[in-house]
Structure formats: structure tokens, C-alpha cells
Amino acid sequence: MIKCHLSRLMGERKLKISDVARDTGLHRNTVTLLYQETATRVDLDAINSLCKFFAVDVGQLFEFVDDSTES
């Protein structure tokens, strides 16, 4: 599973979804889906905009978490 750390990054900077949408030029719905970790697809331009805005690498925005259970 891919975990998105957008909510943490926004919380650290006390930003609202509308602030991020306005400042990055992304649609509010895109930011909301990433914030709530319900997005199923993300455009590379959106990832690029968020990484630039927060000055982070992709690995700081997204994380792979192995959710497989071994029996």
C-alpha cells in the first residue's frame, strides 16, 4: 500500500486544503483525495507540484508500506 504524507506536511505548516490548492494550482479535489489518502490515481504533474511546494522528495511525500500478511 502507498501511504501519502500530505496531511502531515500540511499540519506541520498549518496549511488548509484550499491554501495548497491555490498555491500549487492543483484542483481542490485532487488535494482532498491525497489528504484523506483515498486517491486511486495521481498525475505526475500533481506529484511534481506538491514536491516543489513542500520542498521534499517523492519519498518524503509517499511511502510504500507492505501490508501483506504472511500466514
Contact map, one row per residue, 1 for C-alpha under 8 A:
11100000000000000000000000000000000000000000000000000000000000011110000
11110000000000000000000000000000000000000000000000000000000001111000000
11111000000000000000000000000000000010000000000000000000000001111000000
01111110000000000000000000000000011010000000000000000000000011100000000
00111111100000000000000000000000001000000000000000000000000111100000000
00011111110000000000000000000000011000000000000000000000000010000000000
00011111111000000000000000000000001100000000000000000000000000000000000
00001111111100000000000000000000000000000000000000000000000000000000000
00001111111110000000000000000000000000000000000000000100000000000000000
00000111111111110000000000000000000000000000000000000000000000000000000
00000011111111100000000000000000000000000000000000000000000000000000000
00000001111111100000000000000000000000000000000000000000000000000000000
00000000111111100000000000000000000000000000000000000000000000000000000
00000000011111110000000000000000000000000000000000000000000000000000000
00000000011111111011000000000000000000000000000000000000000000000000000
00000000010001111111000000000000000000000000000000000000000000000000000
00000000000000111111100000010011001000000000000000000000000000000000000
00000000000000011111110000010000000000000000000000000000000000000000000
00000000000000111111111000000000000000000000000000000000000000000000000
00000000000000111111111101000010000000000000000000000000000000000000000
00000000000000001111111111110010000000000000000000000000000000000000000
00000000000000000111111111000000000000000000000000000000000000000000000
00000000000000000011111110000000000000000000000000001000000000000000000
00000000000000000001111111000000000000000000000011001000000000000000000
00000000000000000000111111100000000000000000000000000000000000000000000
00000000000000000001110111110110000000000000010010000000000000000000000
00000000000000000000100011111110000000000000000000000000000000000000000
00000000000000001100100001111111000000000000000000000000000000000000000
00000000000000000000000000111111100000000000000000000000000000000000000
00000000000000000000000001111111110000100000000000000000000000000000000
00000000000000001001100001111111111000000000000000000000000000000000000
00000000000000001000000000011111111100000000000000000000000000000000000
00000000000000000000000000001111111111100000000000000000000000000000000
00010100000000000000000000000111111111100000000000000000000000000000000
00011110000000001000000000000011111111000000000000000000000000000000000
00000010000000000000000000000001111111100000000000000000000000000000000
00110000000000000000000000000000111111100000000000000000000000000000000
00000000000000000000000000000000111111110000000000000000000000000000000
00000000000000000000000000000100110111111100000000000000000000000000000
00000000000000000000000000000000000001111100000000000000000000000000000
00000000000000000000000000000000000000111110000000000000000000000000000
00000000000000000000000000000000000000111111011000000000000000000000000
00000000000000000000000000000000000000001111111000000000000000000000000
00000000000000000000000000000000000000000111111100000000000000000000000
00000000000000000000000000000000000000000011111110000000000000000000000
00000000000000000000000001000000000000000111111111000000000000000000000
00000000000000000000000000000000000000000111111111100000010000000000000
00000000000000000000000000000000000000000001111111110000000000000000000
00000000000000000000000101000000000000000000111111111000000000000000000
00000000000000000000000100000000000000000000011111111100000000000000000
00000000000000000000000000000000000000000000001111111111110010000000000
00000000000000000000000000000000000000000000000111111111000000000000000
00000000000000000000001100000000000000000000000011111110000000000000000
00000000100000000000000000000000000000000000000001111111000000000000000
00000000000000000000000000000000000000000000000000111111100000000000000
00000000000000000000000000000000000000000000000000110111111110000000000
00000000000000000000000000000000000000000000000000100011111110000000000
00000000000000000000000000000000000000000000001000100001111111000000000
00000000000000000000000000000000000000000000000000000001111111100000000
00001000000000000000000000000000000000000000000000000001111111100000000
00011100000000000000000000000000000000000000000000100001111111100000000
01111000000000000000000000000000000000000000000000000000011111110000000
01111000000000000000000000000000000000000000000000000000001111111000000
11100000000000000000000000000000000000000000000000000000000001111100000
11100000000000000000000000000000000000000000000000000000000000111110000
10000000000000000000000000000000000000000000000000000000000000011111000
10000000000000000000000000000000000000000000000000000000000000001111100
00000000000000000000000000000000000000000000000000000000000000000111110
00000000000000000000000000000000000000000000000000000000000000000011111
00000000000000000000000000000000000000000000000000000000000000000001111
00000000000000000000000000000000000000000000000000000000000000000000111
